[in-house]
Structures are given as structure tokens and as C-alpha cells.
Amino acid sequence: MHGLGNDFVVIDGLRQQVRLSADDIRLLADRRFGVGCDQVLLVEASQDPRADFRYRIFNADGGEVQQCGNGARCFARFVRDQGLTRKDAIPVETLSGLITLHVQQDGQVRVDMGAPILEPARIPFRAAGQALRYPLKIADQLIEIGAVSMGNPHAVLLVEGVAQAPVQSWGPIIERHADFPERVNVGFMERVAPDHIRLRVWERGAGETLACGTNACAAVVVGRLWSLLASKVRVSLPGGDLLIRWEGPGQPVWMTGPAVTVFEGTWRTDTARRMHATGNADPDSRIAAGAAGRTRIPE
Ligand SMILES: N[C@H](CCC[C@H](N)C(=O)O)C(=O)O
């Protein structure tokens, strides 16, 4: 499935017993040796009486994370299309708490992503205290960022134009900056108008993606805190547009956008693991292929 080109392998953990290691996730997410995706979503029964389901989110690097905006919409589409619920308002448990998904008549999904978290310790982000703008030293430069959690951590910086933004160079540096002890997703925001931004995102554990729902929320929060944006903003990402609404501190962020199913299938974990384990690519050629960016070869 995908939400604006941010793609997912969504696994039914309700009607089958699923146990995947971090290696399995990396292999499944690999675009040559596996199926290929930015994140893997695992749908399971909820432990929370207020929700019928929980869904777990794993980045392509195998790490489990707290929240995923595009993934939440795809989860809603999945449980509806699989006949697992007939509700229009679907409460779901995630690592960062309960969120409610609304499947609309037009096929779009509207999500209450909860209120943004601005206290540095809860992002987590190392800072002297809470502020609107934070200095961040990268290489020999001092840049200014906003820092927000949507259940998962986000840094947002303003750029003149997203096309020339240093996503590939600064993205990985900021993702692993010492001031973000759990790493961070990095948004490069171009303000077009009070109700319109362009955004490119280097995602924690996945690299640059075509869209990132939680960073779109975080960017609008930062833009409003910096008095640059209105309460309703069209966020144009490389994969398409999201509509984000935020009335101000303490209020929830609402995200509306599409969710598309592109394929259904069966992943043969046994053969995939065995075939990969016996793969005879010699280390040098694997490294060369990886270096050429042709594929992300799991270790
Ligand atoms: N890379 C994110 C998880 C996926 C978020 C993104 N795909 C979205 O749509 O919000 C993280 O490590 O927190």
C-alpha cells in the first residue's frame, strides 16, 4: 500500500501468527532481495479496550517506531477493505497512544494525530529549555530548527526552495545528530503562502521518502509557531498533497489524505530467508552495488 508514494507492506497479524525479526523486516523492506517498502505495518488485536486493533510500525532499517501518518491512513483502508471492520471512525492503538481514523465517502482518510509534544525531553531533544527555535550545529554551520514530537521525533527547517534543499547531505547528519538521542525525522519546509508549503523529508530509518505524514503535521506546527502559517495548510510533498489543520498549542493536528492498495500477496519467509542467506554475491560486488545506490543490500 502507499500514502502519496510513502509505501508499506501491511501484514495481517490477526488471522495468522506473525513473528518477524529485525532481519526479516530489513529483508522484506529491501527493494531487490525482498518485497520493498519504506515501512512495514503489522496489524494486531488491541490490548486497549477502547480500540479494536493496534498497528505496529517498523522502518526499513528494522527499528520499531511510535507513529506513522501515511501508514495510519493505509491501516484504515486495510481493515475496511479486508472486512475486519465496518466502522467509519476507527480507534486504533499505537505505540504512542490511541488515535482515531475517519474513512470518508470520497475515499480519503482523516486522522486525529493528537496534540504535538513540544517539551524537549519528551521529543526527545537535548536543549537548555523549550523554545520556538533551536540552534543546531552541523559541520561548521549553525542552523535554526523547530523540534516537535507527533509521537515520533521531528526536526523542521525552513529553506528557500525544496528543489535545492540539502536533503541528501544534511538529512542523514541531522537524523543522527547527538542532540536527538533516538535519532529524528528531518523536514525541509518551503513556505509558499500562509496556507501552502512544500516539504521534502529525510525519514529516520528509511531515508528520503516521497511523503511523510507525521513530518507534514510537525512542519505545520513549526510554521504556525513561527507565525508563518494559517491553521489550515496544504502540504505539497514530492508524492502529492496532504491537508493539515492545527488550531494551536494543546489542540490536535488533523491530517487528511489518500491511501491506496497496489498489491496483495504471500511472503514466503522460509524461502526468502534461506535464499538470502545462501546468496552468493561476494562482498566486494555487494558493496559496489550498494555504493552505486542500485539497491540497499541488507547486512
Ligand atoms: N520514519 C518515521 C516512521 C514513519 C513515519 C512516516 N512514514 C509517516 O508517514 O509519518 C520514524 O522513524 O519516526
The ligand as a Tripos MOL2 file, in Angstrom:
@<TRIPOS>MOLECULE
LIG
   13    12     1     0     0
SMALL
NO_CHARGES

@<TRIPOS>ATOM
      1 N1         10.3230    7.2330    9.8310 N.3       1 LIG1
      2 C1          9.3570    7.5080   10.9010 C.3       1 LIG1
      3 C2          8.2150    6.4650   10.8750 C.3       1 LIG1
      4 C3          7.3570    6.5880    9.6150 C.3       1 LIG1
      5 C4          6.6910    7.9360    9.5190 C.3       1 LIG1
      6 C5          6.1840    8.3360    8.1320 C.3       1 LIG1
      7 N2          6.2710    7.3430    7.0970 N.3       1 LIG1
      8 C6          4.7980    8.9830    8.2170 C.2       1 LIG1
      9 O1          4.0190    8.9160    7.2470 O.co2     1 LIG1
     10 O2          4.5250    9.6250    9.2630 O.co2     1 LIG1
     11 C7         10.0820    7.4350   12.2610 C.2       1 LIG1
     12 O3         11.1330    6.7980   12.3380 O.co2     1 LIG1
     13 O4          9.5680    8.0390   13.2180 O.co2     1 LIG1
@<TRIPOS>BOND
     1     1     2 1
     2     2     3 1
     3     2    11 1
     4     3     4 1
     5     4     5 1
     6     5     6 1
     7     6     7 1
     8     6     8 1
     9     8     9 2
    10     8    10 1
    11    11    12 2
    12    11    13 1
@<TRIPOS>SUBSTRUCTURE
     1 LIG1         1 GROUP 0 **** ****
